[in-house]
């Protein structure tokens, strides 16, 4: 019995890795969040597709497990990479009582990497990835992590920076980081990565407080060494070049 947990990448079909595409092609059933299933529906017209809405992650896993126990080869899909705020962890937890099912995680391109590429090279040195969603993590813990990352001068990549119920979270996060960093730090916003309305902009940490964002936005905040080169964010790793 085989169950794959597959990262679809940031959005566009061209950003699904060849390995992920090969796995999906060999599966009998593909399960996932409704939005992500809709993104790949046309790619797999002959497959059985199962979906559940937001906040039904455990049910999604159990649907995939049931299909695997029935003898089907199954893929549970996530956007980006399944192991980065994705479905890999919860699948391992949910399937603990079914040791007969073999689980394999198939890597995908996460938003930190794809968003970083659009913005230039902001992640060339040490960085931290922090989700601002407090659905499963208390805000107090998120705030502590923001403080620690800012104080340690990490480049910070923010996932899930806002939603309808928490429209001010990016502004709050920016204020926390500015306790330890300058408001002039380069920062970047990437929206709808890999989709038709993809966009990006380079700004500053202070300006982030006034920029509207949503769940399809990824935010990059540079460290004290990050510079703007050719209109893009670049964080030096420490190489030194002789000027000629």
C-alpha positions in Angstrom: 0.0 0.0 0.0 1.5 3.3 -1.1 0.6 6.8 -0.2 2.5 9.8 -1.5 2.4 13.3 0.0 3.2 15.6 -2.9 4.2 19.3 -3.0 2.7 21.0 -6.1 5.0 24.1 -6.0 3.7 27.7 -5.8 0.9 27.6 -8.3 1.6 27.1 -12.0 1.8 23.7 -13.6 5.3 24.5 -15.0 6.5 24.7 -11.4 5.5 21.2 -10.5 8.7 19.2 -10.4 9.2 16.3 -12.9 9.3 13.9 -9.9 6.0 15.2 -8.5 4.4 15.0 -11.9 5.6 11.4 -12.4 4.2 10.4 -9.1 0.8 12.0 -9.7 0.6 10.3 -13.1 1.0 6.9 -11.5 -1.5 7.4 -8.8 -5.1 6.1 -9.0 -6.5 8.8 -6.6 -5.4 12.4 -5.9 -6.7 14.1 -2.7 -6.3 17.7 -1.5 -7.7 21.0 -0.5 -10.3 22.1 -2.9 -8.3 25.2 -4.2 -5.3 23.0 -5.0 -7.3 20.2 -6.6 -8.9 22.8 -8.9 -5.4 24.0 -9.9 -4.5 20.6 -11.2 -7.9 19.2 -12.3 -7.2 19.8 -16.0 -3.8 18.1 -15.8 -5.3 14.8 -14.7 -8.7 14.3 -16.4 -8.7 10.6 -15.9 -7.9 10.5 -12.2 -10.3 10.2 -9.3 -10.0 13.5 -7.5 -11.1 14.0 -3.9 -11.2 17.4 -2.1 -12.2 18.9 1.2 -12.5 22.6 2.2 -10.2 24.6 4.5 -9.8 23.4 8.1 -10.6 19.8 7.2 -7.0 18.6 7.0 -7.5 15.5 9.2 -10.5 14.5 7.2 -8.4 14.9 4.0 -5.8 12.6 5.4 -8.3 10.0 6.4 -9.9 10.0 2.9 -6.5 9.4 1.4 -5.8 6.6 4.0 -9.1 4.9 3.2 -8.3 4.9 -0.5 -4.8 3.4 0.2 -6.3 0.7 2.4 -8.7 -0.1 -0.5 -5.7 -1.0 -2.7 -5.3 2.3 -4.6 -2.1 4.2 -5.0 -2.9 7.6 -3.6 -1.4 11.1 -3.6 -2.3 13.8 -1.0 -1.2 17.1 -2.4 -0.1 20.4 -0.8 0.9 23.7 -2.3 4.5 24.6 -2.2 6.4 21.8 -0.4 4.3 19.3 1.6 6.8 19.4 4.5 6.8 23.2 4.9 3.4 24.2 6.5 2.0 21.4 4.4 0.3 18.0 4.8 3.3 15.7 5.4 3.4 16.1 9.2 -0.3 15.6 9.8 -0.4 12.6 7.4 2.4 10.9 9.4 0.4 11.6 12.6 -2.9 10.4 11.2 -1.5 7.3 9.7 0.3 6.1 12.8 -2.2 3.3 13.4 -1.7 2.0 9.8 1.9 0.7 9.6 1.0 -1.3 6.5 0.7 1.9 4.5 4.1 3.1 3.1 4.3 6.9 3.1 6.6 8.8 0.8 7.0 12.6 0.8 7.7 14.2 -2.6 9.4 17.6 -2.4 8.0 20.7 -4.0 9.1 24.3 -4.5 8.1 26.3 -1.4 7.1 30.0 -1.5 10.3 31.0 0.3 12.3 29.8 -2.7 10.0 30.8 -5.5 9.2 34.2 -3.9 12.9 34.8 -3.1 13.7 34.2 -6.8 11.2 36.9 -7.9 12.7 39.4 -5.4 16.3 38.7 -6.3 18.5 36.9 -3.8 17.2 37.8 -0.3 17.9 34.3 1.2 21.5 33.9 0.3 22.4 33.8 4.0 20.8 32.5 7.2 17.0 33.0 7.3 14.0 32.1 9.3 10.5 31.2 8.0 7.6 32.2 10.3 3.9 31.8 9.7 1.7 34.6 11.1 -1.3 32.4 11.2 -2.4 31.9 14.8 -5.0 29.3 13.9 -2.8 26.5 15.4 0.0 28.6 17.1 -0.7 31.1 19.8 0.2 34.7 18.9 2.4 35.0 22.0 4.6 32.2 20.5 4.7 33.8 17.1 5.7 37.1 18.7 8.5 35.4 20.6 9.8 33.9 17.4 9.7 37.2 15.5 11.6 38.8 18.3 14.2 36.1 18.4 14.7 36.1 14.6 14.9 39.9 14.5 17.3 40.1 17.4 19.6 37.5 15.8 19.6 39.5 12.5 18.0 36.7 10.4 16.4 37.5 7.1 12.8 36.7 7.8 10.3 35.1 5.4 6.7 35.5 6.5 4.0 33.0 5.4 0.2 33.7 5.9 0.7 37.4 6.7 -3.0 38.3 6.8 -6.5 37.1 6.5 -9.9 38.7 6.8 -9.9 38.1 10.6 -6.3 39.3 11.1 -5.8 42.0 8.6 -3.4 43.9 10.9 -1.0 41.0 11.7 1.7 42.1 9.2 1.7 45.6 10.7 2.0 44.1 14.2 4.8 41.8 13.1 6.6 44.8 11.5 6.4 46.7 14.7 7.9 43.8 16.7 10.8 43.4 14.3 11.5 47.2 14.3 12.2 46.9 18.1 15.5 45.4 17.0 16.0 46.4 13.3 15.8 49.6 11.3 12.6 50.5 9.5 14.8 51.2 6.4 15.6 47.5 6.0 14.8 46.3 2.5 11.6 44.2 2.4 9.7 42.5 -0.4 6.1 41.5 -1.1 5.2 38.6 -3.6 1.6 37.9 -4.5 0.1 34.9 -6.2 3.4 33.2 -7.0 3.3 31.1 -10.2 -0.2 32.3 -11.3 -1.4 34.6 -14.0 -1.7 37.6 -11.7 1.7 37.1 -10.0 3.3 40.3 -8.8 6.2 41.5 -6.6 7.5 44.7 -5.1 10.5 45.8 -3.1 9.8 48.2 -0.3 11.0 48.8 3.3 10.2 47.2 6.7 8.5 50.3 7.9 6.4 50.6 4.8 5.0 47.0 5.2 2.7 48.4 7.9 0.6 50.1 5.3 0.6 47.5 2.5 -2.5 45.3 2.2 -1.7 41.6 2.0 -3.6 38.3 2.1 -3.1 34.5 2.4 -1.6 34.4 -1.1 1.2 36.8 -0.2 4.7 36.0 0.9 6.8 38.7 2.7 10.5 38.9 2.8 12.3 41.1 5.3 16.1 41.6 4.9 18.7 41.6 7.6 21.2 44.4 8.3 23.4 43.4 5.4 20.6 43.1 2.7 21.0 45.6 -0.1 19.0 46.7 -3.2 20.9 45.9 -6.4 19.2 46.4 -9.8 16.0 46.9 -8.0 16.1 43.5 -6.3 16.8 42.4 -2.7 20.3 40.8 -2.3 21.7 39.5 1.0 25.5 39.0 0.8 26.9 35.8 2.0 30.3 37.2 2.7 32.2 36.6 -0.6 34.6 39.4 -1.4 35.4 40.5 -4.9 38.3 42.8 -5.9 37.1 45.9 -7.8 38.8 46.4 -11.2 
